[in-house]
Amino acid sequence: MDLSNLKPAQGSTKSRKRIGRGQGSGYGGTSTRGHKGAKSRSGYHRKVGFEGGQMPLYRLIPKFGFKNINRVEYTGVNLDTLQAISEKLNTKELTLDLLQNNKNEKIKVLGRGEVKDALKVTVNAISKSAKEAIEAKGGVITII
């Protein structure tokens, strides 16, 4: 052992700055906050998006149009897709559980393609052409 190996005992030193405990501590006076300005005062809180007096980005960028918060988003499923699903699963009854990827998804049947069998379909919405095509083959549509 020599002087180059010496170090304090375990737990005898603290890594935390003790600020505001007088000039002798090295962190007295301004308590590491610098001189003057809002950041040096107690209770300072910067607003979200504040850019030091510069025009904030959210006010700078132009805004267009209208966002309808009540808009209902549907996932479209075409007739040919319904036919393929019914053949793959070997069933004539297609419910929301079979068609949905997640529980909150709303399904709308669209009119592309054709249906070969009489299907019993349960969905949230359906287009006019799809409804006519399914009913023409003797199918039943239930809208939830």
DSSP file with accessible surface (Angstrom, degrees, kcal/mol):
  #  RESIDUE AA STRUCTURE BP1 BP2  ACC     N-H-->O    O-->H-N    N-H-->O    O-->H-N    TCO  KAPPA ALPHA  PHI   PSI    X-CA   Y-CA   Z-CA
    1    1 A M              0   0  198      0, 0.0     2,-0.3     0, 0.0     0, 0.0   0.000 360.0 360.0 360.0 136.6    0.0    0.0    0.0
    2    2 A D    >   -     0   0   93      0, 0.0     3,-1.6     0, 0.0     4,-0.4  -0.847 360.0 -79.9-143.0-175.7    1.2    3.5   -0.8
    3    3 A L  G >  S+     0   0  150      1,-0.3     3,-0.7    -2,-0.3     0, 0.0   0.761 121.9  62.6 -64.4 -23.7   -0.3    7.0   -1.3
    4    4 A S  G 3  S+     0   0   98      1,-0.2    -1,-0.3     3,-0.0     0, 0.0   0.698 102.7  50.9 -76.1 -15.2   -1.4    6.3   -4.8
    5    5 A N  G <  S+     0   0  100     -3,-1.6    -1,-0.2     2,-0.0    -2,-0.2   0.508  82.9 116.0 -96.2  -7.2   -3.8    3.5   -3.6
    6    6 A L    <   +     0   0  102     -3,-0.7    -3,-0.0    -4,-0.4     0, 0.0  -0.399  32.2 156.6 -69.8 137.6   -5.5    5.5   -0.9
    7    7 A K        -     0   0  182     -2,-0.1     3,-0.1     3,-0.0    -2,-0.0  -0.974  46.0 -83.4-151.3 158.2   -9.2    6.2   -1.2
    8    8 A P        -     0   0   85      0, 0.0     3,-0.1     0, 0.0     5,-0.1  -0.204  54.2 -93.3 -62.7 156.1  -12.0    7.0    1.3
    9    9 A A    >   -     0   0   72      1,-0.1     3,-2.1     2,-0.1     4,-0.4  -0.261  55.8 -80.7 -66.2 152.4  -13.7    4.3    3.2
   10   10 A Q  T 3  S+     0   0  199      1,-0.3    -1,-0.1     2,-0.1    -3,-0.0  -0.339 115.6   7.8 -56.7 125.4  -17.0    2.8    1.7
   11   11 A G  T 3  S+     0   0   72      2,-0.1    -1,-0.3    -3,-0.1    -2,-0.1   0.446  96.7 108.3  85.1  -1.4  -19.9    5.1    2.5
   12   12 A S  S <  S+     0   0   75     -3,-2.1     2,-0.3     2,-0.0    -2,-0.1   0.675  73.0  53.9 -84.7 -15.7  -17.9    7.9    4.0
   13   13 A T  S    S-     0   0   98     -4,-0.4     2,-0.4    -5,-0.1    -2,-0.1  -0.884  70.6-145.0-118.7 153.0  -18.4   10.4    1.1
   14   14 A K        -     0   0  180     -2,-0.3    -2,-0.0     2,-0.1     0, 0.0  -0.914   5.7-156.1-116.3 142.0  -21.6   11.6   -0.5
   15   15 A S        +     0   0  131     -2,-0.4     2,-0.2     2,-0.1    -1,-0.1   0.601  64.7 102.0 -90.8 -11.6  -21.9   12.4   -4.2
   16   16 A R  S    S-     0   0  174      1,-0.1     2,-0.4     2,-0.0    -2,-0.1  -0.525  74.8-122.3 -77.5 137.9  -24.8   14.8   -3.8
   17   17 A K        -     0   0  117     -2,-0.2     2,-1.0     1,-0.1    -2,-0.1  -0.653  15.9-147.5 -73.1 130.1  -24.2   18.6   -4.0
   18   18 A R        -     0   0  138     -2,-0.4     3,-0.5     7,-0.1     9,-0.2  -0.820  27.3-171.5 -99.1  93.7  -25.3   20.3   -0.8
   19   19 A I        +     0   0   69     -2,-1.0     9,-0.2     1,-0.2     7,-0.0  -0.544  56.8  27.2 -90.1 153.7  -26.4   23.6   -2.2
   20   20 A G  S    S+     0   0   34      7,-2.6    -1,-0.2    -2,-0.2     8,-0.2   0.809  79.9 120.7  73.1  30.9  -27.4   26.7   -0.2
   21   21 A R  S    S-     0   0  154     -3,-0.5     7,-0.2     1,-0.4     4,-0.1  -0.107  80.0 -77.1-118.3  33.0  -25.3   25.9    2.8
   22   22 A G    > > -     0   0   37      5,-0.2     3,-1.0     1,-0.1     5,-0.5  -0.021  52.3 -71.0  98.1 164.8  -23.1   29.0    2.9
   23   23 A Q  G > 5S+     0   0  148      1,-0.2     3,-1.4     2,-0.2     5,-0.3   0.816 121.3  65.3 -66.1 -32.4  -20.0   30.3    1.1
   24   24 A G  G 3 5S+     0   0   86      1,-0.3    -1,-0.2    -3,-0.1    -2,-0.1   0.743  93.2  61.6 -64.7 -23.8  -17.7   27.7    2.6
   25   25 A S  G < 5S-     0   0   51     -3,-1.0    -1,-0.3    -4,-0.1    -2,-0.2   0.699 105.1-125.6 -75.2 -18.8  -19.4   24.9    0.9
   26   26 A G  T < 5S+     0   0   62     -3,-1.4    -3,-0.1    -4,-0.4    -2,-0.1   0.323 100.2  73.5  88.0 -10.6  -18.6   26.2   -2.6
   27   27 A Y  S   <S+     0   0   94     -5,-0.5    -7,-2.6    -9,-0.2    -6,-0.2  -0.062  72.5 106.3-123.8  30.7  -22.3   26.1   -3.4
   28   28 A G    >   +     0   0   11     -5,-0.3     3,-1.9    -8,-0.2     2,-0.7  -0.038  59.6  40.4 -90.2-160.4  -23.6   29.1   -1.4
   29   29 A G  T 3  S+     0   0   58      1,-0.3    -7,-0.1     2,-0.1    -2,-0.0  -0.389 132.4  13.0  63.4-101.7  -24.7   32.5   -2.6
   30   30 A T  T >  S-     0   0   58     -2,-0.7     3,-1.5     1,-0.0    -1,-0.3   0.513  96.6-131.6 -86.7  -4.2  -26.6   31.8   -5.8
   31   31 A S  T <   -     0   0   28     -3,-1.9    -2,-0.1     1,-0.3    -3,-0.1   0.908  66.8 -56.4  55.1  45.8  -26.8   28.1   -5.0
   32   32 A T  T 3  S+     0   0   73     -4,-0.5    -1,-0.3     1,-0.1    -3,-0.1   0.564 117.7 108.5  66.6  14.4  -25.7   27.0   -8.5
   33   33 A R  S <  S-     0   0  128     -3,-1.5    -2,-0.1     1,-0.3    -1,-0.1   0.469  73.6-134.5 -97.8  -3.2  -28.5   29.0  -10.2
   34   34 A G        -     0   0   38      6,-0.1     2,-0.5     5,-0.0    -1,-0.3  -0.278  41.8 -44.0  79.0-169.3  -26.4   31.8  -11.6
   35   35 A H  S    S-     0   0  164     -2,-0.0     5,-0.1     0, 0.0    -5,-0.0  -0.856  91.7 -35.0-106.4 131.8  -27.3   35.5  -11.4
   36   36 A K  S    S+     0   0  172     -2,-0.5     4,-0.2     4,-0.1     3,-0.1   0.298  79.4  97.1  54.9 176.6  -30.8   37.0  -12.0
   37   37 A G  S >> S-     0   0   39      1,-0.1     3,-1.1     2,-0.1     4,-0.5   0.004  86.2 -71.0  90.7 164.4  -33.5   35.8  -14.5
   38   38 A A  G >4 S+     0   0   61      1,-0.3     3,-1.2     2,-0.2    -1,-0.1   0.864 126.6  59.2 -61.9 -36.6  -36.5   33.6  -14.1
   39   39 A K  G 34 S+     0   0  137      1,-0.3    -1,-0.3    -3,-0.1    -2,-0.1   0.717 100.3  57.1 -69.1 -18.9  -34.5   30.4  -13.8
   40   40 A S  G <4 S+     0   0   25     -3,-1.1    -1,-0.3    -4,-0.2    -2,-0.2   0.652  93.9  85.4 -84.4 -13.6  -32.8   31.7  -10.7
   41   41 A R  S X< S-     0   0  144     -3,-1.2     3,-1.0    -4,-0.5     2,-0.1  -0.523  85.4-106.8 -88.6 155.7  -36.0   32.4   -8.8
   42   42 A S  T 3  S+     0   0  111      1,-0.2    -1,-0.1    -2,-0.2    -2,-0.1  -0.452 102.4  31.1 -75.5 151.3  -38.0   29.8   -6.7
   43   43 A G  T 3  S+     0   0   82      1,-0.3    -1,-0.2    -2,-0.1     2,-0.2   0.560  80.4 158.1  80.8   7.6  -41.2   28.5   -8.3
   44   44 A Y    <   +     0   0   89     -3,-1.0     2,-0.3    -6,-0.1    -1,-0.3  -0.450  10.5 170.2 -68.6 133.4  -39.9   28.9  -11.9
   45   45 A H        -     0   0  155     -2,-0.2     2,-0.3     0, 0.0    -6,-0.0  -0.921  24.9-140.8-145.4 120.0  -41.7   26.7  -14.3
   46   46 A R        -     0   0  139     -2,-0.3     3,-0.1     1,-0.1     2,-0.0  -0.615  26.1-115.7 -81.7 136.1  -41.2   26.9  -18.1
   47   47 A K    >   -     0   0  165     -2,-0.3     3,-2.0     1,-0.1     2,-0.2  -0.365  38.5 -94.4 -65.9 150.4  -44.4   26.5  -20.2
   48   48 A V  T 3  S+     0   0  137      1,-0.3    -1,-0.1    -2,-0.0     3,-0.1  -0.462 113.9  17.4 -64.9 129.5  -44.5   23.5  -22.6
   49   49 A G  T 3  S+     0   0   36      1,-0.3    -1,-0.3    -2,-0.2     8,-0.2   0.455  86.3 151.0  87.2   0.6  -43.2   24.6  -26.0
   50   50 A F    <   -     0   0  100     -3,-2.0    -1,-0.3     1,-0.1     5,-0.1  -0.479  24.8-172.8 -69.6 132.0  -41.6   27.8  -24.7
   51   51 A E  B >   -A   54   0A  75      3,-0.5     3,-1.3    -2,-0.2    -1,-0.1  -0.196  56.9 -84.0-121.2  38.9  -38.6   28.7  -26.8
   52   52 A G  T 3  S-     0   0   65      1,-0.3     3,-0.1     2,-0.0    -2,-0.1   0.818  92.6 -46.3  70.3  31.3  -37.0   31.6  -24.9
   53   53 A G  T 3  S+     0   0   65      1,-0.4    -1,-0.3     0, 0.0     2,-0.1   0.178 108.7 124.4  94.9 -18.4  -39.3   34.3  -26.3
   54   54 A Q  B <  S-A   51   0A 129     -3,-1.3    -3,-0.5     1,-0.1    -1,-0.4  -0.421  81.7 -85.2 -68.1 151.2  -38.9   33.1  -29.9
   55   55 A M        -     0   0   85     -3,-0.1    -1,-0.1     1,-0.1     5,-0.1  -0.418  54.7-116.4 -60.2 120.9  -42.2   32.3  -31.6
   56   56 A P    >>  -     0   0   19      0, 0.0     4,-1.5     0, 0.0     3,-1.2  -0.260  15.1-119.7 -63.3 150.9  -43.0   28.7  -30.6
   57   57 A L  H 3> S+     0   0   99      1,-0.3     4,-2.1    -8,-0.2     3,-0.1   0.866 111.1  59.4 -59.7 -38.5  -43.2   26.1  -33.4
   58   58 A Y  H 34 S+     0   0  142      1,-0.2    -1,-0.3     2,-0.2    -3,-0.0   0.752 112.3  40.3 -68.1 -20.7  -46.8   25.2  -32.7
   59   59 A R  H <4 S+     0   0  158     -3,-1.2    -1,-0.2     1,-0.1    -2,-0.2   0.685 112.5  56.6 -92.9 -22.9  -47.8   28.9  -33.4
   60   60 A L  H  < S+     0   0  108     -4,-1.5    -2,-0.2    -3,-0.1    -3,-0.2   0.870  88.8  80.9 -76.8 -38.9  -45.5   29.3  -36.3
   61   61 A I  S  < S-     0   0   90     -4,-2.1     2,-0.0    -5,-0.1     0, 0.0  -0.524  86.2-117.7 -75.1 130.7  -46.7   26.4  -38.5
   62   62 A P        -     0   0   92      0, 0.0     2,-0.4     0, 0.0    -1,-0.1  -0.352  24.2-144.6 -68.4 148.3  -49.9   27.2  -40.5
   63   63 A K        -     0   0  142     -4,-0.1     2,-0.3    -2,-0.0    -4,-0.0  -0.932  17.9-175.0-116.5 138.5  -53.0   25.2  -39.7
   64   64 A F        -     0   0  182     -2,-0.4     0, 0.0     2,-0.0     0, 0.0  -0.943  38.0  -1.4-130.9 153.3  -55.6   24.2  -42.3
   65   65 A G  S    S-     0   0   82     -2,-0.3     2,-0.4     1,-0.0    -2,-0.0  -0.159  78.9 -68.7  76.2-162.3  -58.9   22.5  -42.4
   66   66 A F        -     0   0  173      2,-0.0     2,-0.7     0, 0.0    -1,-0.0  -0.999  27.6-150.0-140.0 130.2  -61.1   21.0  -39.8
   67   67 A K        -     0   0  187     -2,-0.4     2,-0.8     3,-0.0     3,-0.0  -0.919  14.5-148.6-104.9 112.5  -60.6   17.9  -37.6
   68   68 A N    >   -     0   0   84     -2,-0.7     3,-1.3     1,-0.2    -2,-0.0  -0.710   6.2-164.5 -81.8 113.0  -63.9   16.3  -36.7
   69   69 A I  T 3  S+     0   0  157     -2,-0.8    -1,-0.2     1,-0.3    -2,-0.0   0.669  87.8  56.0 -73.4 -13.9  -63.3   14.7  -33.3
   70   70 A N  T 3  S+     0   0  126      2,-0.1    -1,-0.3    -3,-0.0    -2,-0.1   0.323  76.9 133.5 -98.4   7.7  -66.5   12.6  -33.7
   71   71 A R    <   -     0   0  168     -3,-1.3     2,-0.6     1,-0.1    -4,-0.0  -0.315  49.3-142.3 -61.7 137.7  -65.4   11.0  -37.0
   72   72 A V        -     0   0   72      2,-0.0     2,-0.5    -2,-0.0    -1,-0.1  -0.913  11.1-150.2-105.0 120.6  -66.0    7.3  -37.1
   73   73 A E        -     0   0  125     -2,-0.6    33,-0.5     2,-0.0     2,-0.4  -0.797  12.8-165.4 -93.1 129.0  -63.2    5.4  -38.9
   74   74 A Y  E     -b  106   0B 100     -2,-0.5     2,-0.6    31,-0.1    33,-0.2  -0.871  17.4-135.9-111.6 147.3  -64.2    2.1  -40.7
   75   75 A T  E     -b  107   0B  54     31,-3.3    33,-2.4    -2,-0.4     2,-0.3  -0.903  29.3-132.2 -98.7 122.9  -62.0   -0.6  -42.0
   76   76 A G  E     -b  108   0B  43     -2,-0.6     2,-0.4    31,-0.2    33,-0.2  -0.584  23.5-176.0 -81.8 135.3  -63.2   -1.6  -45.5
   77   77 A V  E     -b  109   0B  16     31,-2.6    33,-2.7    -2,-0.3     2,-0.1  -0.994  17.6-143.4-128.3 122.6  -63.7   -5.3  -46.3
   78   78 A N  E  >  -b  110   0B  29     -2,-0.4     4,-2.1    31,-0.2    33,-0.2  -0.394  23.2-110.3 -84.9 164.7  -64.7   -6.1  -49.9
   79   79 A L  H  > S+     0   0    2     31,-0.9     4,-2.5    33,-0.8    34,-0.2   0.877 117.8  53.9 -61.5 -41.6  -67.0   -8.8  -51.1
   80   80 A D  H  > S+     0   0   58     32,-1.6     4,-2.2     1,-0.2    -1,-0.2   0.872 108.5  50.8 -64.2 -31.9  -64.3  -10.9  -52.7
   81   81 A T  H  > S+     0   0   55     31,-0.3     4,-2.5     2,-0.2    -2,-0.2   0.908 108.9  50.9 -69.0 -41.6  -62.4  -10.8  -49.4
   82   82 A L  H  X S+     0   0    0     -4,-2.1     4,-2.5     2,-0.2    -2,-0.2   0.914 110.6  49.6 -59.7 -43.4  -65.5  -12.0  -47.5
   83   83 A Q  H  X S+     0   0    7     -4,-2.5     4,-2.2     1,-0.2    -2,-0.2   0.925 111.4  48.8 -63.0 -43.1  -65.9  -14.9  -50.0
   84   84 A A  H  X S+     0   0   54     -4,-2.2     4,-2.5     1,-0.2    -2,-0.2   0.903 111.9  48.7 -64.8 -40.6  -62.2  -15.8  -49.5
   85   85 A I  H  X S+     0   0   44     -4,-2.5     4,-2.7     1,-0.2     5,-0.2   0.921 111.0  50.0 -65.1 -42.9  -62.5  -15.8  -45.7
   86   86 A S  H  X>S+     0   0    1     -4,-2.5     5,-1.8     1,-0.2     4,-0.8   0.893 113.3  45.8 -65.9 -36.7  -65.7  -17.9  -45.8
   87   87 A E  H  <5S+     0   0  102     -4,-2.2    -1,-0.2     3,-0.2    -2,-0.2   0.903 113.7  49.2 -70.2 -40.7  -64.0  -20.5  -48.1
   88   88 A K  H  <5S+     0   0  185     -4,-2.5    -2,-0.2     1,-0.2    -1,-0.2   0.915 120.3  35.3 -65.6 -42.6  -60.8  -20.5  -46.0
   89   89 A L  H  <5S-     0   0   86     -4,-2.7    -1,-0.2    -5,-0.2    -2,-0.2   0.509 104.1-131.1 -88.4  -7.4  -62.7  -21.0  -42.7
   90   90 A N  T  <5 +     0   0  143     -4,-0.8     2,-0.3    -5,-0.2    -3,-0.2   0.924  64.6 122.0  56.8  50.0  -65.4  -23.2  -44.3
   91   91 A T      < -     0   0   45     -5,-1.8    -1,-0.2    -6,-0.2    -2,-0.2  -0.982  55.8-156.5-140.2 150.6  -68.3  -21.2  -42.8
   92   92 A K  S    S+     0   0  101     -2,-0.3    28,-3.2    -3,-0.1     2,-0.6   0.432  79.4  79.3-102.3  -3.9  -71.2  -19.2  -44.2
   93   93 A E  E     -d  120   0C  94     26,-0.2     2,-0.6    -7,-0.1    28,-0.2  -0.925  59.5-173.1-111.9 114.1  -71.6  -17.0  -41.1
   94   94 A L  E     -d  121   0C   0     26,-2.9    28,-2.6    -2,-0.6     2,-0.2  -0.927   9.1-179.7-110.7 115.9  -69.1  -14.1  -40.8
   95   95 A T    >>  -     0   0   39     -2,-0.6     4,-1.4    26,-0.2     3,-0.6  -0.573  43.8-100.9-107.0 173.0  -69.2  -12.2  -37.6
   96   96 A L  H 3> S+     0   0   22      1,-0.2     4,-2.6     2,-0.2    -1,-0.1   0.860 119.2  62.1 -60.2 -36.6  -67.2   -9.1  -36.3
   97   97 A D  H 34 S+     0   0  111      1,-0.2    -1,-0.2     2,-0.2    -3,-0.0   0.867 106.3  45.1 -60.3 -35.9  -64.9  -11.4  -34.3
   98   98 A L  H <4 S+     0   0   80     -3,-0.6    -1,-0.2     1,-0.2    -2,-0.2   0.831 119.8  40.2 -75.4 -31.4  -63.8  -13.1  -37.5
   99   99 A L  H  < S+     0   0   17     -4,-1.4    -2,-0.2    -3,-0.1     2,-0.2   0.726  96.5  89.4 -92.9 -23.9  -63.2   -9.9  -39.4
  100  100 A Q     <  -     0   0   33     -4,-2.6     3,-0.1    -5,-0.2    -5,-0.0  -0.501  51.5-163.4 -82.1 144.6  -61.7   -7.6  -36.8
  101  101 A N  S    S+     0   0  147      1,-0.3     2,-0.3    -2,-0.2    -1,-0.1   0.755  86.0   9.6 -86.7 -34.3  -58.0   -7.2  -36.0
  102  102 A N  S >  S-     0   0   94      1,-0.0     3,-1.3     0, 0.0    -1,-0.3  -0.958  82.3-107.8-140.9 164.1  -58.8   -5.6  -32.7
  103  103 A K  T 3  S+     0   0  149     -2,-0.3    -1,-0.0     1,-0.3    -3,-0.0   0.751 113.6  53.9 -65.6 -27.5  -61.9   -5.1  -30.6
  104  104 A N  T 3  S+     0   0  153      2,-0.1    -1,-0.3    -3,-0.0     2,-0.2   0.544  83.6 109.6 -86.0  -6.8  -62.3   -1.3  -31.3
  105  105 A E    <   -     0   0   30     -3,-1.3     2,-0.4   -31,-0.0   -31,-0.1  -0.484  58.6-147.9 -74.2 136.1  -62.2   -1.7  -35.1
  106  106 A K  E     -b   74   0B  89    -33,-0.5   -31,-3.3    -2,-0.2     2,-0.4  -0.891  12.2-146.2-104.8 137.0  -65.4   -1.0  -37.0
  107  107 A I  E     -b   75   0B   1     -2,-0.4    18,-1.5   -33,-0.2    17,-1.4  -0.863  14.1-174.1-109.7 134.3  -66.0   -3.0  -40.2
  108  108 A K  E     -bc  76 125B  73    -33,-2.4   -31,-2.6    -2,-0.4     2,-0.4  -0.995  20.9-136.0-124.8 129.8  -67.7   -1.8  -43.4
  109  109 A V  E     -bc  77 126B   0     16,-2.0    18,-2.5    -2,-0.4     2,-0.2  -0.723  22.8-161.2 -86.8 130.4  -68.4   -4.1  -46.3
  110  110 A L  E     -b   78   0B  60    -33,-2.7   -31,-0.9    -2,-0.4    -2,-0.0  -0.712  23.0-116.0-112.2 164.0  -67.7   -2.6  -49.7
  111  111 A G        +     0   0   29     -2,-0.2     2,-0.2   -33,-0.2   -33,-0.1   0.296  65.5 122.0 -90.4   8.8  -68.9   -3.7  -53.1
  112  112 A R  S    S+     0   0  142      2,-0.0   -32,-1.6   -35,-0.0   -33,-0.8  -0.514  71.7   4.2 -73.2 137.5  -65.7   -4.9  -55.0
  113  113 A G  S    S-     0   0   44    -34,-0.2     2,-0.3    -2,-0.2   -34,-0.1  -0.435  87.6 -84.6  90.0-167.4  -65.9   -8.4  -56.2
  114  114 A E        -     0   0  135     -2,-0.1     2,-0.4   -36,-0.1   -31,-0.2  -0.968  21.0-127.7-142.5 160.2  -68.7  -10.9  -56.0
  115  115 A V        -     0   0    4     -2,-0.3   -35,-0.1     1,-0.1   -36,-0.0  -0.902  13.3-173.3-109.8 133.4  -70.2  -13.4  -53.6
  116  116 A K        +     0   0  127     -2,-0.4     2,-0.2     2,-0.0    -1,-0.1   0.707  68.2  47.6 -95.9 -25.0  -70.8  -17.0  -54.7
  117  117 A D  S    S-     0   0   47    -25,-0.0     2,-0.9    21,-0.0    20,-0.1  -0.728  91.6 -98.4-116.0 164.9  -72.6  -18.3  -51.6
  118  118 A A        -     0   0   51     -2,-0.2     2,-0.3    20,-0.1    20,-0.1  -0.740  51.8-167.8 -81.5 106.5  -75.5  -17.1  -49.4
  119  119 A L        -     0   0    2     -2,-0.9    21,-1.9    15,-0.2     2,-0.7  -0.735  24.0-142.5-101.4 147.1  -73.5  -15.5  -46.5
  120  120 A K  E     -de  93 140C  92    -28,-3.2   -26,-2.9    -2,-0.3     2,-0.4  -0.938  31.3-171.8-104.9 109.2  -74.8  -14.4  -43.1
  121  121 A V  E     -de  94 141C   0     19,-2.9    21,-3.1    -2,-0.7     2,-0.5  -0.895  18.5-169.6-113.4 130.9  -72.8  -11.3  -42.4
  122  122 A T  E     + e   0 142C  23    -28,-2.6     2,-0.2    -2,-0.4    21,-0.2  -0.969  31.1 141.1-118.4 113.0  -72.7   -9.3  -39.1
  123  123 A V  E     - e   0 143C   0     19,-2.2    21,-2.6    -2,-0.5   -15,-0.1  -0.829  58.8-112.6-141.4 177.5  -70.9   -5.9  -39.5
  124  124 A N  S    S-     0   0   24    -17,-1.4     2,-0.3     1,-0.3   -16,-0.2   0.774  95.0  -3.4 -86.2 -31.6  -71.0   -2.2  -38.4
  125  125 A A  E     -c  108   0B  17    -18,-1.5   -16,-2.0    17,-0.1     2,-0.3  -0.984  59.2-162.4-156.7 161.8  -71.9   -0.8  -41.8
  126  126 A I  E     -c  109   0B  24     -2,-0.3   -16,-0.2   -18,-0.3     2,-0.1  -0.996  22.2-119.0-150.8 143.8  -72.4   -1.8  -45.5
  127  127 A S     >  -     0   0   23    -18,-2.5     4,-2.4    -2,-0.3     5,-0.2  -0.426  30.4-113.6 -80.0 161.9  -72.4   -0.1  -48.8
  128  128 A K  H  > S+     0   0  161      1,-0.2     4,-2.3     2,-0.2     5,-0.2   0.921 115.5  48.4 -62.4 -44.7  -75.5   -0.1  -51.0
  129  129 A S  H  > S+     0   0   65      1,-0.2     4,-2.1     2,-0.2    -1,-0.2   0.884 112.1  49.3 -66.6 -37.3  -73.9   -2.2  -53.8
  130  130 A A  H  > S+     0   0    0    -21,-0.2     4,-2.3     2,-0.2     5,-0.2   0.907 109.9  51.7 -67.9 -39.5  -72.5   -4.8  -51.3
  131  131 A K  H  X S+     0   0   88     -4,-2.4     4,-2.5     1,-0.2     5,-0.2   0.935 110.8  47.7 -62.7 -44.3  -75.9   -5.1  -49.6
  132  132 A E  H  X S+     0   0  115     -4,-2.3     4,-1.9     1,-0.2    -1,-0.2   0.904 111.9  50.6 -63.3 -41.3  -77.7   -5.7  -53.0
  133  133 A A  H  X S+     0   0   34     -4,-2.1     4,-1.0     2,-0.2    -1,-0.2   0.907 112.9  44.6 -66.1 -41.6  -75.0   -8.3  -54.0
  134  134 A I  H ><>S+     0   0    1     -4,-2.3     5,-2.6     1,-0.2     3,-0.5   0.926 115.3  47.3 -69.3 -44.7  -75.3  -10.3  -50.7
  135  135 A E  H ><5S+     0   0  104     -4,-2.5     3,-1.3    -5,-0.2    -1,-0.2   0.815 104.5  61.7 -67.6 -28.3  -79.1  -10.2  -50.7
  136  136 A A  H 3<5S+     0   0   85     -4,-1.9    -1,-0.2     1,-0.3    -2,-0.2   0.832 105.0  47.7 -65.9 -31.2  -79.2  -11.2  -54.4
  137  137 A K  T <<5S-     0   0  114     -4,-1.0    -1,-0.3    -3,-0.5    -2,-0.2   0.349 127.6-100.3 -88.6   3.5  -77.5  -14.5  -53.4
  138  138 A G  T < 5S+     0   0   53     -3,-1.3    -3,-0.2     1,-0.2    -2,-0.1   0.662  73.1 149.6  88.2  17.6  -79.9  -15.1  -50.5
  139  139 A G      < -     0   0   10     -5,-2.6     2,-0.4    -6,-0.2   -19,-0.2  -0.303  40.7-130.7 -81.5 165.9  -77.6  -13.8  -47.8
  140  140 A V  E     -e  120   0C  80    -21,-1.9   -19,-2.9    -2,-0.1     2,-0.5  -0.965  14.5-157.9-121.1 135.6  -78.6  -12.1  -44.6
  141  141 A I  E     -e  121   0C  29     -2,-0.4     2,-0.5   -21,-0.2   -19,-0.2  -0.951   5.9-171.7-116.6 129.6  -77.0   -8.9  -43.3
  142  142 A T  E     -e  122   0C  59    -21,-3.1   -19,-2.2    -2,-0.5     2,-0.5  -0.985   8.4-158.9-119.1 122.9  -77.1   -7.8  -39.6
  143  143 A I  E      e  123   0C  91     -2,-0.5   -19,-0.2   -21,-0.2   -18,-0.1  -0.888 360.0 360.0-104.5 127.3  -75.8   -4.3  -38.8
  144  144 A I              0   0  121    -21,-2.6    -2,-0.0    -2,-0.5   -22,-0.0  -0.761 360.0 360.0 -94.2 360.0  -74.7   -3.7  -35.3
